[in-house]
Amino acid sequence: MQPIKWEKGRLLLIDQTRLPHREEWIACTSYREVAAAIKAMQVRGAPAIGLAAAFGLVLGAREYVH
């Protein structure tokens, strides 16, 4: 299972609070949404949090450039 995906300029995170009963995805288009998902523990585990945070930086940089 792939817990993090980058599609069409947005970050998709599997909502780990819903596992193992349901597979739901959170679509993040800003660093604020990524931070909220991390704080809500929808993303768990050091590797997944690190990747999500790195993609959050990408989303934040894209906001700054535009």
Backbone bond lengths (Angstrom), bond angles and torsions (degrees), N, CA, C in turn:
res aa  C-N    CA-C-N  psi(-1)  N-CA   C-N-CA  omega(-1)  CA-C   N-CA-C  phi
1 M - - - 1.448 - - 1.518 108.77 -
2 Q 1.306 115.50 136.33 1.445 122.82 179.66 1.536 108.53 -100.03
3 P 1.338 118.91 111.12 1.463 120.51 -173.72 1.531 114.55 -80.84
4 I 1.335 117.11 -15.41 1.465 121.36 -177.20 1.514 108.53 -135.78
5 K 1.342 115.83 133.72 1.464 121.14 178.19 1.523 108.94 -135.11
6 W 1.321 115.72 147.84 1.456 121.85 173.15 1.521 106.48 -115.37
7 E 1.327 116.24 113.97 1.465 120.70 -178.30 1.514 110.19 -136.91
8 K 1.311 115.50 128.51 1.463 122.36 173.29 1.531 112.70 51.55
9 G 1.331 115.47 42.80 1.451 120.17 175.70 1.509 115.91 76.35
10 R 1.322 116.82 15.00 1.466 119.60 177.31 1.516 109.38 -133.67
11 L 1.314 114.91 155.80 1.459 121.64 179.89 1.519 108.97 -98.53
12 L 1.307 116.44 128.70 1.462 122.38 176.51 1.519 107.99 -109.06
13 L 1.324 115.47 124.88 1.468 122.00 -179.54 1.512 108.74 -119.25
14 I 1.326 116.19 134.27 1.461 118.02 174.89 1.531 107.47 -73.50
15 D 1.304 116.05 134.26 1.468 121.27 179.79 1.524 108.06 -79.50
16 Q 1.311 115.61 101.68 1.458 120.41 -174.38 1.521 112.97 -72.93
17 T 1.328 117.47 -11.55 1.466 119.14 175.76 1.526 110.88 -75.65
18 R 1.309 117.85 -15.54 1.466 122.25 -178.91 1.533 112.89 -94.09
19 L 1.329 116.43 -15.51 1.466 120.34 -178.88 1.522 110.14 -74.17
20 P 1.276 122.10 150.58 1.456 129.22 2.06 1.531 113.80 -92.77
21 H 1.319 117.98 3.22 1.461 119.89 -173.16 1.522 113.83 -79.54
22 R 1.335 116.58 -33.80 1.458 120.51 -179.21 1.513 109.75 -137.47
23 E 1.328 115.20 149.74 1.456 121.39 174.10 1.523 107.13 -109.59
24 E 1.337 115.59 104.80 1.459 121.67 179.22 1.517 108.54 -121.90
25 W 1.321 116.26 145.89 1.450 122.16 -178.08 1.518 110.55 -115.14
26 I 1.318 115.45 144.52 1.454 122.99 176.72 1.526 106.79 -107.96
27 A 1.313 117.15 125.22 1.460 121.42 178.06 1.527 108.72 -95.52
28 C 1.323 116.37 121.48 1.463 121.45 -179.56 1.524 109.30 -114.41
29 T 1.324 115.41 128.36 1.455 120.71 178.23 1.527 112.01 -117.27
30 S 1.346 116.48 1.74 1.461 120.57 177.64 1.527 109.31 -143.70
31 Y 1.323 114.29 159.81 1.467 118.13 178.51 1.528 110.64 -65.42
32 R 1.322 117.20 -27.14 1.465 120.42 179.26 1.530 111.15 -64.57
33 E 1.322 116.27 -40.07 1.466 120.52 178.78 1.521 111.12 -67.61
34 V 1.327 116.73 -37.37 1.467 120.45 177.17 1.531 109.81 -64.73
35 A 1.323 116.32 -45.32 1.466 120.23 179.54 1.526 110.79 -61.63
36 A 1.320 116.86 -40.42 1.468 120.48 179.16 1.524 110.97 -63.85
37 A 1.324 117.50 -40.08 1.471 121.06 179.03 1.525 110.95 -65.40
38 I 1.325 116.74 -38.30 1.467 120.20 177.99 1.535 109.74 -67.43
39 K 1.317 116.75 -45.23 1.468 120.41 -179.48 1.528 112.50 -63.10
40 A 1.328 116.07 -34.99 1.469 120.88 -179.57 1.529 111.90 -81.30
41 M 1.328 115.84 2.86 1.464 123.01 -179.41 1.530 112.17 60.34
42 Q 1.321 116.04 29.52 1.453 119.99 172.86 1.524 109.72 -77.28
43 V 1.323 115.56 -19.27 1.462 123.16 173.12 1.517 105.66 -115.18
44 R 1.322 116.74 126.14 1.472 120.33 -176.88 1.518 110.83 -130.87
45 G 1.306 114.32 152.76 1.459 121.57 178.33 1.515 110.62 93.27
46 A 1.312 116.10 137.12 1.465 121.33 -175.52 1.528 113.35 -55.21
47 P 1.330 119.89 -46.48 1.471 118.51 -179.65 1.530 112.64 -62.40
48 A 1.316 117.97 -44.16 1.461 121.16 -179.51 1.529 111.00 -66.57
49 I 1.322 116.96 -40.28 1.468 120.33 178.27 1.523 110.02 -64.81
50 G 1.315 116.93 -42.09 1.467 120.74 178.48 1.523 112.57 -61.67
51 L 1.315 116.51 -44.64 1.468 120.04 177.77 1.521 111.66 -65.40
52 A 1.319 116.79 -44.29 1.463 120.16 179.36 1.530 110.00 -61.09
53 A 1.325 117.06 -43.09 1.463 120.60 179.54 1.530 110.93 -63.72
54 A 1.325 117.84 -40.18 1.466 121.08 178.11 1.528 110.87 -62.85
55 F 1.323 116.73 -43.34 1.460 119.71 176.76 1.527 110.45 -67.32
56 G 1.326 117.67 -32.16 1.454 120.79 174.68 1.522 111.58 -60.93
57 L 1.339 116.11 -38.67 1.466 120.31 175.44 1.520 110.97 -62.63
58 V 1.327 116.26 -40.47 1.473 120.47 177.33 1.523 110.38 -60.70
59 L 1.339 116.39 -46.81 1.457 119.60 178.62 1.518 111.84 -62.64
60 G 1.311 117.40 -39.44 1.463 121.34 177.43 1.517 112.15 -64.97
61 A 1.323 116.82 -41.36 1.464 120.83 177.73 1.510 111.21 -64.21
62 R 1.330 116.60 -37.52 1.474 120.17 178.17 1.520 110.66 -64.57
63 E 1.330 118.04 -37.14 1.468 120.91 176.95 1.522 110.66 -65.68
64 Y 1.326 116.20 -39.47 1.456 121.19 -178.66 1.523 110.86 -65.96
65 V 1.337 116.98 -40.75 1.461 121.78 -177.52 1.513 111.21 -69.58
66 H 1.325 117.01 -36.09 1.471 119.79 -177.26 1.459 108.58 -81.62
